[in-house]
Amino acid sequence: MAGLLSISEPNADSTTDLLSQPDTHKAAHTYSRDDIAQLFDLPLMDLLLKAQTIHREHFVANEIQISTLLSIKTGNCPEDCGYCSQSGHHRDTTKLQAEKRIEVDKVIAAAKRAKATGSSRFCMGAAWKHPSAKDMPYVVELIKEVKALGLETCMTLGMLDTNQATQLADAGLDYYNHNLDTSRSYYEQVVSTRSYDERLDTIENVRNSGINVCSGNIVGMGESRDDRIDWVHELLKMPKAPESIPVNLLVPIKGTPIGDKVLAEGQLSVLEWIRTIAVARICCPTSYVRLSAGRESLSDSEQALAFMAGANSFFYGDKLLTTGNASQSGDDRLMRELGLTKQFAAPRAPKVLPVMDAMSGHQSQMVLAD
């Protein structure tokens, strides 16, 4: 028995220093790049234990936030992102059929279906470099209509300036997604039509408007672990870490430059993806960490490991923007087997300001965004 006990005694090796420190409550901004690298190097079971411990300090154990994603405008995007089938630069090779904006009533019907099946957040994505002035009334209407259903709202529409971010905030948008995708140094291998700093500028505009930030990455695009370390470090250099962090595994799409490269050379290990999820959870303890693209290829056991690593959000439904997703019936079965429960929606509540007309004395109310 003594021999068995000795197996579990902690090793004094430096790679476990972060595990043995009483710093599960360590502030995110105190993790240096070296700290993040040490986390990646931990034995996997030690890393998962630390991630799950921190997760339970900040979230209800076994509770999952579920989102549904709808493409409200598909294809012919002017950006040249090397992984994306929606890029107009790759349309001759991907053969993706472009679609115009979906009518508002069809979007609302989809949102109602999402709510009926248990989603608490409805995400809408458009293949734009940025929304145009004529698009803004459309997206504002969508936000208001979806919120009226009692759902949280999220949008990803490309770059935003300060005025556009303010308009979305005034409409009550809960989250805005704008992924960094990868590290600053690897970024030029991914896209050339938008700079890394432009991405950070949009995130800053969203943050300053009062909207929650959703910003993540795509692993498995040929980047190194150093790039994944740098991406986590970039999140920690922000004034506040994103409230929602999607950690995508590349779904290689034939006809895209990065997809073709990965299909030829081989995909990233699922365990490295799970390591990235765990490190994101540890370094951003109060953020939702979302399983996004790539989940449809995971076994039940691999998904269980991802939840153990601190993932507590995922997309529901058979399709993401243009790629497949795990089946809804399969998700329901897995959640039952794992004992996971769905989180209820908590959309931003509007602020009500009393207003009195100075001439007539008539009283009314003005609704303000958070």
C-alpha positions in Angstrom: 0.0 0.0 0.0 2.8 2.4 0.8 4.2 1.7 -2.7 0.9 2.6 -4.3 0.7 5.8 -2.3 4.2 6.9 -3.4 3.1 6.8 -7.0 0.8 9.7 -6.5 3.3 11.9 -4.6 4.0 15.1 -6.5 7.2 15.3 -8.5 9.5 18.2 -7.8 10.2 18.6 -11.5 9.9 22.2 -12.6 7.2 21.4 -15.2 4.8 20.8 -12.3 5.6 24.0 -10.5 2.5 25.7 -11.7 0.4 22.7 -10.7 1.7 22.7 -7.1 1.5 26.4 -6.5 -1.5 27.5 -4.4 -2.3 29.9 -7.3 -5.5 28.4 -8.7 -6.8 31.9 -7.8 -4.0 33.6 -9.7 -5.1 36.6 -11.6 -5.1 36.0 -15.4 -2.9 39.0 -16.1 -0.1 37.6 -13.9 0.5 34.6 -16.2 3.6 35.4 -18.2 4.4 33.9 -21.6 6.8 31.5 -19.8 4.0 30.5 -17.4 1.7 29.7 -20.3 4.4 27.6 -22.0 4.9 25.7 -18.7 1.1 25.0 -18.6 1.2 23.5 -22.1 4.1 21.3 -21.0 2.3 19.8 -18.0 1.4 16.1 -18.0 -2.1 16.0 -19.5 -3.8 14.6 -16.5 -2.2 17.3 -14.3 -3.3 20.0 -16.7 -6.8 18.7 -16.8 -7.0 18.5 -13.0 -5.9 22.1 -12.7 -8.2 23.3 -15.4 -11.2 21.6 -13.9 -10.4 22.8 -10.5 -10.3 26.4 -11.7 -13.4 25.9 -13.8 -15.4 24.8 -10.7 -14.3 27.9 -8.8 -16.0 30.2 -11.3 -18.8 28.2 -12.9 -21.5 25.8 -11.9 -20.1 22.3 -12.3 -21.7 20.2 -15.2 -23.6 23.2 -16.6 -23.2 23.9 -20.3 -24.1 27.1 -22.2 -25.5 26.1 -25.6 -25.5 28.3 -28.7 -27.0 28.0 -32.2 -25.2 29.6 -35.2 -26.9 30.8 -38.3 -25.3 32.2 -41.5 -27.4 35.3 -42.3 -25.4 36.1 -45.4 -23.2 33.4 -47.0 -20.2 33.5 -49.4 -18.4 36.1 -51.6 -16.6 37.6 -48.7 -13.8 40.0 -49.8 -11.4 38.7 -47.2 -8.8 36.0 -48.3 -8.7 33.9 -45.1 -6.9 30.7 -46.1 -9.2 28.4 -44.2 -12.6 29.8 -45.2 -14.9 28.5 -47.9 -16.8 31.7 -47.8 -13.9 33.8 -49.2 -14.6 35.1 -52.6 -10.9 34.5 -53.4 -11.5 30.7 -53.2 -15.0 30.4 -54.8 -13.7 28.8 -58.0 -12.1 26.0 -56.0 -14.6 25.5 -53.2 -17.7 25.9 -55.4 -19.6 27.4 -52.4 -22.9 28.8 -53.6 -23.2 32.4 -52.3 -26.5 33.5 -50.8 -27.9 37.0 -50.1 -29.1 38.2 -46.7 -31.8 36.0 -45.2 -35.1 37.6 -44.6 -35.8 38.7 -41.1 -38.8 36.4 -40.6 -36.7 33.4 -41.6 -34.0 34.3 -39.1 -36.6 34.7 -36.3 -38.1 31.3 -37.2 -34.7 29.7 -36.9 -34.2 31.5 -33.5 -37.5 30.1 -32.3 -36.5 26.6 -33.3 -33.2 27.1 -31.5 -34.9 28.2 -28.3 -37.3 25.3 -28.5 -34.5 22.8 -28.6 -32.6 24.3 -25.6 -30.2 26.9 -27.0 -29.8 30.0 -24.8 -27.7 32.1 -27.2 -28.5 32.7 -30.9 -25.5 33.7 -33.0 -25.7 35.3 -36.5 -22.8 35.5 -38.9 -22.5 37.4 -42.2 -19.7 37.0 -44.7 -18.7 40.7 -44.8 -15.4 42.5 -44.4 -17.6 44.9 -42.4 -21.3 45.8 -42.4 -22.3 48.6 -44.7 -24.5 51.5 -43.8 -27.5 49.8 -45.5 -26.9 46.6 -43.5 -27.1 48.3 -40.1 -30.9 48.6 -39.9 -31.2 45.0 -40.8 -28.8 43.7 -38.1 -30.3 46.0 -35.5 -33.8 44.6 -36.3 -32.5 41.1 -35.9 -31.0 41.8 -32.5 -34.2 43.3 -31.2 -36.4 40.6 -32.6 -34.2 37.7 -31.3 -33.8 39.4 -27.8 -37.6 39.7 -27.7 -37.7 35.9 -27.7 -35.7 35.8 -24.5 -32.5 34.6 -26.1 -29.0 36.0 -25.7 -27.7 37.5 -29.0 -24.3 37.2 -30.7 -23.2 38.5 -34.1 -20.1 38.2 -36.2 -20.1 40.6 -39.1 -16.5 41.5 -39.7 -14.8 44.7 -38.6 -16.7 47.4 -36.7 -15.9 51.0 -36.2 -16.9 52.8 -33.0 -20.3 54.1 -34.4 -21.3 50.6 -35.6 -20.4 49.1 -32.3 -22.4 51.7 -30.5 -25.5 51.0 -32.7 -25.3 47.3 -31.9 -24.9 48.0 -28.2 -27.9 50.3 -28.3 -29.9 47.6 -29.9 -29.0 45.3 -27.0 -26.4 42.9 -28.5 -25.0 40.6 -25.9 -21.9 39.3 -27.6 -19.8 40.2 -30.6 -17.5 37.6 -32.1 -14.3 38.6 -33.8 -11.6 35.9 -33.6 -7.9 36.6 -33.5 -7.5 33.2 -35.3 -3.9 32.7 -34.3 -0.7 34.4 -33.1 0.5 37.7 -34.4 3.6 36.1 -36.0 1.6 33.3 -37.8 -1.2 35.6 -38.9 0.3 36.6 -42.2 0.2 32.9 -43.2 -3.6 32.9 -42.7 -4.9 36.2 -44.2 -3.5 39.3 -45.9 -6.6 41.4 -46.4 -7.0 42.4 -42.8 -4.2 43.1 -40.3 -3.9 41.7 -36.8 -4.1 45.2 -35.4 -7.3 45.8 -37.2 -8.8 42.8 -35.5 -7.7 44.2 -32.1 -9.2 47.5 -33.0 -12.6 46.0 -33.6 -12.4 44.1 -30.3 -11.5 47.4 -28.6 -14.5 49.1 -30.2 -16.8 46.3 -29.1 -15.4 46.4 -25.6 -15.7 50.1 -25.3 -19.4 50.0 -26.4 -20.3 47.7 -23.5 -20.9 44.6 -25.6 -19.4 41.3 -24.3 -16.4 40.2 -26.4 -16.3 36.8 -28.0 -12.8 36.1 -29.5 -11.0 32.8 -30.0 -8.8 31.0 -32.4 -8.5 28.1 -34.9 -5.9 25.5 -34.0 -4.5 23.1 -36.5 -3.8 25.5 -39.4 -0.1 24.5 -39.5 0.9 26.8 -36.6 3.3 25.7 -33.9 2.7 25.3 -30.2 4.6 28.6 -29.7 1.9 30.2 -31.8 -0.8 28.8 -29.6 1.1 30.1 -26.5 1.4 33.5 -28.1 -2.4 33.5 -28.9 -3.2 32.9 -25.2 -0.7 35.5 -24.2 -2.4 38.0 -26.6 -5.7 37.4 -24.8 -4.1 38.3 -21.5 -2.6 41.5 -22.9 -6.1 42.8 -23.4 -7.5 45.1 -20.7 -10.0 42.3 -20.0 -10.0 38.8 -21.4 -12.9 38.0 -23.7 -16.1 36.8 -22.0 -16.4 34.0 -24.5 -13.5 32.2 -26.1 -14.2 29.8 -29.0 -11.3 27.3 -29.5 -11.9 25.8 -32.9 -10.1 22.9 -34.5 -9.7 23.5 -38.2 -12.1 21.6 -40.4 -10.0 21.4 -43.5 -12.1 22.4 -46.6 -10.9 21.2 -49.9 -10.2 24.1 -52.2 -9.0 26.5 -49.5 -5.2 27.0 -49.3 -4.9 26.0 -45.6 -7.4 23.2 -46.0 -5.6 21.6 -48.9 -2.3 21.9 -47.0 -3.6 20.3 -43.9 -5.4 17.5 -45.9 -2.0 16.7 -47.5 0.1 17.0 -44.4 -2.2 15.7 -41.7 -4.3 17.2 -38.9 -3.4 18.4 -35.5 -3.7 15.9 -32.6 -7.0 16.2 -30.8 -5.1 16.0 -27.5 -3.2 19.2 -28.5 -6.5 20.9 -29.1 -7.7 19.8 -25.6 -4.4 21.1 -24.1 -5.2 24.5 -25.7 -8.7 24.4 -24.2 -7.3 23.6 -20.8 -4.7 26.4 -20.9 -7.3 28.9 -22.1 -9.5 27.9 -19.1 -6.7 28.3 -16.6 -5.6 31.6 -18.0 -9.1 33.1 -18.5 -10.9 31.6 -15.5 -14.1 33.6 -15.8 -14.6 33.3 -19.6 -16.8 30.8 -21.3 -14.6 28.5 -23.3 -16.5 27.1 -26.3 -16.1 23.9 -28.3 -16.7 25.1 -31.9 -15.6 23.9 -35.3 -14.1 20.4 -35.3 -16.3 19.0 -32.6 -18.2 16.8 -35.1 -15.1 14.7 -35.5 -14.7 13.9 -31.8 -15.6 10.7 -30.1 -17.7 10.8 -26.9 -14.6 10.2 -24.9 -12.7 13.0 -26.5 -15.6 15.4 -25.9 -15.7 14.3 -22.3 -12.0 15.2 -22.0 -12.7 18.6 -23.6 -15.4 19.3 -21.0 -13.0 18.1 -18.3 -10.5 20.6 -19.7 -12.9 23.4 -18.9 -15.0 23.8 -22.0 -18.5 24.9 -20.9 -20.1 26.1 -24.1 -20.8 24.6 -27.5 -22.7 25.0 -30.7 -25.9 23.1 -31.1 -27.4 21.9 -34.4 -26.3 19.9 -37.4 -24.6 22.8 -39.2 -22.3 25.7 -38.3 -21.9 28.5 -41.0 -21.0 26.2 -43.9 -19.6 23.1 -42.2 -21.1 20.2 -40.5 -21.6 19.9 -36.7 -22.3 17.1 -34.2 -25.9 16.0 -34.5 -28.4 17.4 -32.0 -29.7 14.0 -31.0 -26.2 12.9 -30.4 -25.5 15.9 -28.2 -28.6 15.3 -26.1 -27.6 11.6 -25.6 -24.0 12.6 -24.6 -25.2 15.3 -22.2 -27.4 12.7 -20.5 -24.6 10.2 -20.2 -22.2 12.8 -18.9 -24.8 14.4 -16.5 -24.5 17.8 -18.1 -27.3 20.4 -17.9 -28.2 23.3 -20.1 -27.7 26.8 -18.9 -30.7 29.2 -19.0 -30.4 32.4 -21.1 -29.5 35.6 -19.4 -29.7 38.4 -22.0 -28.6 41.9 -21.2 -31.5 43.8 -19.5 -32.2 47.2 -20.9 -31.9 50.2 -18.6 -35.0 52.4 -18.3 -34.6 56.1 -17.9 -37.6 58.2 -16.8 -38.2 61.2 -19.1 -40.5 64.2 -18.5 -41.5 66.7 -21.1 -40.7 70.1 -19.7 -43.6 71.8 -21.5 -46.5 69.3 -21.0 -45.3 67.5 -17.9 -46.0 64.2 -19.7 -43.9 61.3 -18.3 -42.4 58.5 -20.5 -39.5 56.1 -20.5 -36.4 55.8 -22.5 -34.8 52.4 -22.9 -31.0 52.4 -22.7 -28.5 49.6 -23.5 -26.2 48.4 -20.8 
